[in-house]
Amino acid sequence: MKEFDVVVIGAGITGLASAFYIKRSNPKLRIAVLDRNPTFCQGNTAKSSAAFRNLFTSDVNRKITQSTIEFYRYVQTVKGFDLGMRFNGYLFLGDRKFLDNPAFRGFTERGMARYVSEHSLIEAGFRTKLNEHEVSVMNLSNVDGGLLGLECGILAPENICSYYANELSRMEVDFLFGTNVKSPLLQPIDPLNYPGEPFVWQKTLLKTIDTNRGEFRAKEFIFCTDVWTDQLLDRTGIDGHTRGKKRQVFKITGKGVEKLLKKNFINGQTVMPLTILPSHEIVLRPDPDSKSIWVTIADEYNRDYSISVDPAPELEFYERSLFPVIISYLPQLDGSKISSMWAGYYANNTIDKTHYVFKDKNIIVATGSSGSGIMKADAIGRVVAALQSGMEKTVLFDKAVINTSDLGVHKRRIEEEEIVI
């Protein structure tokens, strides 16, 4: 039996940030981080599109992303730990109706974004006026301009995870990789040693979890287990309130790709912004180091909620669903080739598209990132630590304050997020 004060399950970005702030708040705690993978940052964190933005319609989302972005900037520029962070922007393309979204006007009024003209997009190589077949058959829309998010960009998730992992090692937090956690059961606080315990009239807690490396006992357990949260907690009766959705990434290369990569809209940047095509919101994420572009989409329909440890990307999905749309707007990419591809999951909060961070008995659950785990991770780690310490308020890196319960279940106060990519 291995005993700790706190056991964090999951060594992705959320688990690492949560362990970091719990330990920093109370250095005397004995903390262990468990993960079934051979090292940290091997699950959906590593398979993400690895980008960040502060363009959200929900006030809480804007606060937690802005704070996280500021912390990452501090780590890279002040502490000198390279996170591969580039402020190359997010470029949303659309027709006039799309660009007239009141939320977009709010972003420009706050100085968070600016509009890009159709003429500038044409100069960068975008085709803005489509033919009747593309509009009627493929349900595509013309492009009248773009909205460019300025405090947005790309980064390297493995670098961010390395920063937290290095700090945790320095603080003597134990890492136990290759540890498979079995679905836990609640146990009676005062056992009577009768068969069938716990009975409904007994008070219960999660005292131990069983793994392939034996049992672990702790006073508190933190589940940062992404789409596997519901599966793991199923026997306890605790609901994680999320559904897993498969997300695929296709890495394309070629002369057209290399030419497009150089088209930037922000002074001082040398690479194109992460670009969201209109209608179906296909995402083009630049990867200048490999002279490639990553293509992905949040496809919602005819995509079941089943999950597996190692989901496979589908070449046919790219060729039939994504590629025809891409070359409609960027015909110069017609000769591009797929150099690699991978798949992971979004832990979708299907109600308001924002994290859940809540406590039930001695279990804290942090899940439901809905595709924005990396860009909110530092703030979410602080919320987890505040909840673990019993703090009603969470103070973020940039001194912004939110109610710890805002991301919970019973006292939740979150507006439904309108901008989910």
Legacy VTK file of the C-alpha trace (Angstrom):
# vtk DataFile Version 3.0
C-alpha trace
ASCII
DATASET POLYDATA
POINTS 421 float
0.000 0.000 0.000
1.452 3.336 -1.116
0.149 6.289 0.929
-0.043 9.961 -0.065
-1.965 13.058 0.927
-3.066 13.714 -2.646
-3.052 11.464 -5.708
-3.456 13.171 -9.089
-4.577 10.837 -11.839
-3.514 12.015 -15.275
-0.186 13.569 -16.319
-1.504 15.698 -19.156
-1.374 19.479 -19.000
-4.306 19.782 -16.557
-2.991 17.144 -14.155
0.491 18.657 -14.121
-0.770 22.220 -13.555
-3.137 21.022 -10.813
-0.399 19.108 -8.987
1.930 22.103 -9.314
-0.455 24.577 -7.669
-1.619 22.169 -4.985
1.998 21.514 -4.006
2.908 25.196 -4.184
-0.036 26.059 -1.909
0.977 23.439 0.641
4.581 22.227 0.206
4.227 19.686 3.030
1.697 17.583 1.152
2.867 14.238 -0.186
1.648 14.182 -3.772
1.812 11.524 -6.462
0.934 11.897 -10.138
-0.169 8.674 -11.844
-0.466 8.019 -15.563
-0.806 4.880 -17.650
1.604 6.229 -20.289
5.403 5.857 -20.031
5.865 9.587 -19.384
3.903 12.832 -19.100
1.991 14.584 -21.910
1.294 11.467 -23.969
-2.498 11.563 -24.190
-4.802 14.136 -25.744
-2.504 16.993 -24.729
0.094 15.712 -27.196
-2.530 15.110 -29.896
-4.106 18.557 -29.797
-3.811 21.378 -32.314
-1.519 23.115 -29.801
-2.810 26.667 -30.061
-4.164 29.408 -27.812
-6.648 32.285 -28.019
-8.485 34.681 -25.750
-11.438 35.238 -28.091
-14.333 33.790 -26.114
-17.868 35.068 -25.585
-18.019 33.847 -21.966
-16.534 36.277 -19.436
-15.082 33.443 -17.343
-13.500 31.861 -20.405
-11.863 35.141 -21.368
-10.456 35.518 -17.856
-9.015 32.024 -17.584
-7.523 32.037 -21.093
-6.045 35.521 -20.784
-4.462 34.619 -17.453
-3.040 31.382 -18.837
-1.637 33.162 -21.892
0.017 35.754 -19.635
1.556 33.018 -17.507
2.948 31.208 -20.550
4.355 34.483 -21.851
5.999 35.055 -18.461
7.550 31.565 -18.474
8.951 32.067 -21.975
10.121 35.689 -21.808
11.006 36.185 -18.131
11.966 32.713 -16.965
13.571 31.869 -20.321
11.852 28.501 -20.727
11.046 28.105 -24.418
7.406 27.107 -24.923
7.485 27.506 -28.700
5.001 30.330 -28.200
4.228 32.502 -31.238
1.666 35.322 -31.287
0.863 34.825 -34.973
-2.887 35.280 -34.414
-6.163 33.514 -35.104
-7.852 34.450 -38.387
-11.596 33.768 -38.667
-12.864 34.033 -42.263
-16.501 34.643 -43.151
-19.189 36.497 -45.010
-20.680 39.790 -43.885
-23.319 38.151 -41.690
-20.612 36.175 -39.884
-18.375 39.201 -39.414
-21.272 41.269 -38.045
-21.496 38.996 -34.992
-21.863 41.356 -31.978
-19.212 39.377 -30.100
-16.675 40.197 -32.808
-17.426 43.899 -32.463
-16.760 43.544 -28.749
-13.360 41.987 -29.456
-12.338 44.841 -31.750
-13.580 47.497 -29.317
-11.408 45.957 -26.557
-8.372 45.877 -28.846
-8.311 42.065 -28.796
-8.838 41.748 -32.557
-9.036 43.693 -35.805
-10.702 43.151 -39.145
-8.805 42.010 -42.256
-10.150 43.192 -45.600
-11.149 40.912 -48.448
-8.478 42.594 -50.575
-5.753 41.640 -48.060
-6.963 38.054 -48.057
-6.896 37.895 -51.858
-3.328 39.218 -51.795
-2.410 36.455 -49.334
-3.736 33.821 -51.749
-7.297 33.188 -50.539
-10.110 32.708 -53.030
-13.048 34.677 -51.679
-15.778 34.370 -54.316
-16.936 30.822 -54.997
-18.949 29.373 -57.839
-22.590 28.304 -57.649
-21.717 24.595 -57.407
-19.457 25.133 -54.381
-22.068 27.278 -52.655
-25.107 25.081 -53.333
-23.639 21.557 -53.236
-20.869 21.916 -50.646
-22.698 24.533 -48.555
-19.776 26.941 -48.648
-19.995 30.685 -48.193
-18.127 33.531 -49.807
-15.509 35.443 -47.832
-16.063 39.153 -47.242
-13.213 39.525 -44.791
-11.663 38.164 -41.642
-11.376 38.780 -37.910
-7.800 38.532 -36.636
-7.289 37.745 -32.943
-4.080 39.419 -31.777
-3.286 37.726 -28.432
-3.579 34.318 -30.069
-1.184 31.853 -31.635
0.553 28.502 -31.438
2.851 26.744 -28.978
4.491 23.409 -28.179
2.465 21.416 -25.625
5.369 19.125 -24.768
7.404 22.178 -23.744
4.698 23.491 -21.423
4.291 20.058 -19.860
8.064 19.857 -19.423
8.044 23.142 -17.525
5.449 21.918 -15.012
7.030 18.451 -14.773
10.470 19.936 -14.054
9.011 22.141 -11.326
7.132 19.199 -9.804
10.289 17.088 -9.752
12.132 19.925 -8.046
9.376 20.050 -5.423
9.740 16.264 -4.912
6.339 15.263 -6.259
6.331 11.566 -7.149
5.630 10.482 -10.737
4.391 6.943 -11.248
4.116 6.262 -14.967
2.915 3.031 -16.502
0.214 2.945 -13.817
-3.222 1.807 -14.952
-5.988 2.891 -12.589
-8.921 0.523 -12.316
-12.456 1.853 -11.891
-12.592 2.735 -8.177
-15.310 2.042 -5.616
-16.291 4.198 -2.666
-15.542 2.643 0.719
-17.214 3.089 4.126
-15.533 5.582 6.436
-16.289 3.331 9.413
-16.330 -0.221 8.028
-18.233 -2.948 9.845
-16.500 -5.715 7.915
-19.807 -7.150 6.671
-20.181 -8.512 3.136
-21.794 -6.056 0.724
-20.473 -2.850 2.258
-20.930 0.019 1.807
-24.634 0.084 2.637
-26.740 3.094 1.697
-26.804 4.319 5.300
-23.000 4.350 5.629
-20.888 7.447 4.972
-18.365 6.805 2.223
-15.141 8.140 0.733
-12.649 7.021 -1.857
-9.930 5.651 0.411
-7.865 3.672 -2.063
-7.531 3.074 -5.778
-6.389 -0.196 -7.302
-3.809 -0.226 -10.095
-1.529 -2.641 -11.905
1.152 -1.479 -9.435
-0.867 -2.187 -6.333
-3.145 -0.026 -4.206
-2.708 3.661 -3.484
-4.209 5.291 -0.419
-4.767 9.048 -0.212
-6.799 11.654 1.611
-7.853 13.204 -1.697
-7.917 12.099 -5.315
-7.781 14.507 -8.276
-9.124 13.112 -11.557
-7.622 15.009 -14.507
-8.466 12.187 -16.861
-10.081 13.996 -19.775
-12.484 11.842 -21.826
-11.847 8.810 -19.615
-13.266 10.488 -16.495
-16.794 9.106 -16.791
-15.442 5.652 -17.554
-13.171 5.669 -14.513
-15.743 7.087 -12.101
-18.677 5.060 -13.411
-18.861 2.645 -10.471
-18.760 5.475 -7.926
-21.909 7.033 -9.384
-20.144 10.386 -9.856
-20.957 12.002 -13.209
-18.197 13.781 -15.121
-20.752 15.605 -17.301
-18.748 15.238 -20.529
-18.762 13.206 -23.726
-15.678 12.275 -25.745
-15.507 13.361 -29.389
-12.834 12.172 -31.812
-10.676 14.883 -33.380
-8.261 14.212 -36.240
-5.208 16.167 -37.409
-3.688 15.861 -40.876
-0.248 17.331 -41.520
0.167 18.519 -45.106
3.279 19.683 -46.972
4.158 20.980 -50.427
5.165 24.115 -52.339
1.729 25.677 -51.930
1.896 25.067 -48.191
5.329 26.678 -47.880
4.152 29.743 -49.794
1.033 30.139 -47.655
3.022 29.737 -44.420
4.831 33.012 -45.112
1.622 35.064 -45.341
1.287 36.876 -42.013
-0.941 39.739 -40.861
0.752 40.803 -37.597
3.872 42.966 -37.489
6.915 41.047 -36.322
5.490 37.655 -37.204
6.960 35.482 -39.946
4.257 32.830 -40.172
0.578 32.750 -41.165
-2.068 32.923 -38.441
-4.005 29.871 -37.415
-6.862 30.154 -39.898
-10.480 29.055 -39.563
-12.191 28.608 -42.930
-15.859 29.665 -43.172
-18.993 27.498 -43.187
-17.562 24.284 -41.763
-14.798 25.814 -39.607
-11.926 23.738 -40.910
-8.766 24.822 -39.074
-5.387 25.380 -40.737
-2.671 25.467 -38.074
0.834 26.485 -39.252
3.859 24.464 -38.208
6.803 26.513 -39.504
9.471 24.208 -38.062
8.383 21.346 -40.341
7.183 23.610 -43.198
3.724 22.124 -42.875
0.136 22.987 -42.052
-2.045 20.910 -39.728
-5.639 20.473 -40.879
-8.417 19.629 -38.419
-12.132 20.163 -37.814
-14.615 19.841 -34.973
-17.018 17.577 -36.896
-20.139 17.170 -34.787
-22.468 14.889 -36.740
-22.373 11.163 -37.520
-19.436 10.889 -35.137
-20.193 8.598 -32.213
-19.061 9.095 -28.625
-17.078 5.872 -28.305
-13.483 6.233 -27.111
-10.364 4.078 -27.304
-6.837 4.332 -25.947
-5.273 4.906 -29.378
-7.776 6.285 -31.904
-6.803 6.014 -35.565
-7.024 8.894 -38.065
-9.118 8.288 -41.181
-7.463 9.164 -44.499
-10.785 8.932 -46.313
-12.231 11.576 -44.004
-9.542 14.041 -45.094
-9.803 13.207 -48.786
-13.601 13.362 -49.028
-14.650 15.853 -46.344
-11.759 18.280 -45.764
-9.680 18.458 -48.939
-12.489 19.620 -51.300
-13.277 22.534 -48.987
-9.637 23.518 -48.530
-8.878 23.790 -52.242
-12.067 25.774 -52.831
-10.605 28.590 -50.727
-6.920 27.842 -51.333
-6.522 26.225 -54.781
-2.735 26.475 -54.497
-2.888 23.645 -51.927
-4.193 21.192 -54.557
-0.770 19.532 -54.844
-0.175 19.169 -51.099
0.509 15.777 -49.568
-0.177 14.304 -46.132
3.118 13.693 -44.339
1.590 12.412 -41.082
-1.730 12.229 -39.253
-3.018 11.459 -35.790
-6.214 11.464 -33.747
-7.263 12.274 -30.201
-10.362 13.452 -28.346
-12.114 16.526 -27.051
-13.696 16.098 -23.620
-16.836 17.960 -24.643
-19.036 19.680 -22.123
-22.150 19.428 -24.261
-24.090 22.083 -22.302
-21.987 25.250 -22.075
-18.627 24.179 -23.633
-16.502 25.085 -20.592
-14.466 23.133 -18.009
-16.009 21.398 -15.037
-14.005 21.613 -11.813
-15.955 20.223 -8.879
-15.598 18.226 -5.669
-17.688 15.225 -4.636
-16.718 13.599 -1.340
-12.902 13.569 -1.364
-12.709 13.469 -5.175
-11.967 16.519 -7.306
-12.788 16.278 -11.008
-11.332 18.583 -13.675
-12.594 17.811 -17.167
-14.800 19.114 -19.992
-12.187 21.336 -21.662
-14.097 21.096 -24.967
-10.909 21.545 -26.967
-9.375 24.397 -24.971
-7.401 22.458 -22.369
-3.937 23.810 -23.146
-5.014 27.440 -23.431
-6.761 27.318 -20.027
-4.542 24.838 -18.171
-2.671 27.199 -15.865
-5.879 28.848 -14.667
-7.636 25.490 -14.272
-4.726 24.216 -12.180
-5.169 27.212 -9.883
-8.924 26.551 -9.622
-8.257 22.913 -8.664
-5.769 24.021 -6.007
-8.222 26.600 -4.645
-10.960 23.975 -4.448
-8.594 21.547 -2.743
-7.663 24.238 -0.191
-11.287 25.236 0.412
-10.876 28.713 -1.075
-14.052 30.418 -2.310
-12.080 32.648 -4.702
-9.387 31.713 -7.196
-6.713 34.325 -7.892
-5.277 33.898 -11.380
-1.781 34.774 -12.578
-2.755 38.225 -13.848
-4.545 38.951 -10.524
-7.997 38.437 -12.026
-10.354 36.745 -9.562
-13.133 34.234 -10.213
-15.419 32.332 -7.883
-14.041 28.823 -7.479
-17.599 27.483 -7.630
-18.253 29.136 -11.019
-16.750 26.098 -12.763
-18.495 23.637 -10.467
-21.813 21.838 -10.853
-24.254 22.979 -8.170
-23.321 26.687 -8.036
-22.132 26.922 -11.608
-22.203 30.383 -13.193
-21.053 30.130 -16.799
-22.501 31.589 -19.959
-22.733 29.144 -22.839
-19.647 29.590 -24.997
-20.436 30.541 -28.590
-16.964 30.225 -30.102
-15.860 26.596 -29.980
-13.407 25.426 -32.626
LINES 1 422
421 0 1 2 3 4 5 6 7 8 9 10 11 12 13 14 15 16 17 18 19 20 21 22 23 24 25 26 27 28 29 30 31 32 33 34 35 36 37 38 39 40 41 42 43 44 45 46 47 48 49 50 51 52 53 54 55 56 57 58 59 60 61 62 63 64 65 66 67 68 69 70 71 72 73 74 75 76 77 78 79 80 81 82 83 84 85 86 87 88 89 90 91 92 93 94 95 96 97 98 99 100 101 102 103 104 105 106 107 108 109 110 111 112 113 114 115 116 117 118 119 120 121 122 123 124 125 126 127 128 129 130 131 132 133 134 135 136 137 138 139 140 141 142 143 144 145 146 147 148 149 150 151 152 153 154 155 156 157 158 159 160 161 162 163 164 165 166 167 168 169 170 171 172 173 174 175 176 177 178 179 180 181 182 183 184 185 186 187 188 189 190 191 192 193 194 195 196 197 198 199 200 201 202 203 204 205 206 207 208 209 210 211 212 213 214 215 216 217 218 219 220 221 222 223 224 225 226 227 228 229 230 231 232 233 234 235 236 237 238 239 240 241 242 243 244 245 246 247 248 249 250 251 252 253 254 255 256 257 258 259 260 261 262 263 264 265 266 267 268 269 270 271 272 273 274 275 276 277 278 279 280 281 282 283 284 285 286 287 288 289 290 291 292 293 294 295 296 297 298 299 300 301 302 303 304 305 306 307 308 309 310 311 312 313 314 315 316 317 318 319 320 321 322 323 324 325 326 327 328 329 330 331 332 333 334 335 336 337 338 339 340 341 342 343 344 345 346 347 348 349 350 351 352 353 354 355 356 357 358 359 360 361 362 363 364 365 366 367 368 369 370 371 372 373 374 375 376 377 378 379 380 381 382 383 384 385 386 387 388 389 390 391 392 393 394 395 396 397 398 399 400 401 402 403 404 405 406 407 408 409 410 411 412 413 414 415 416 417 418 419 420
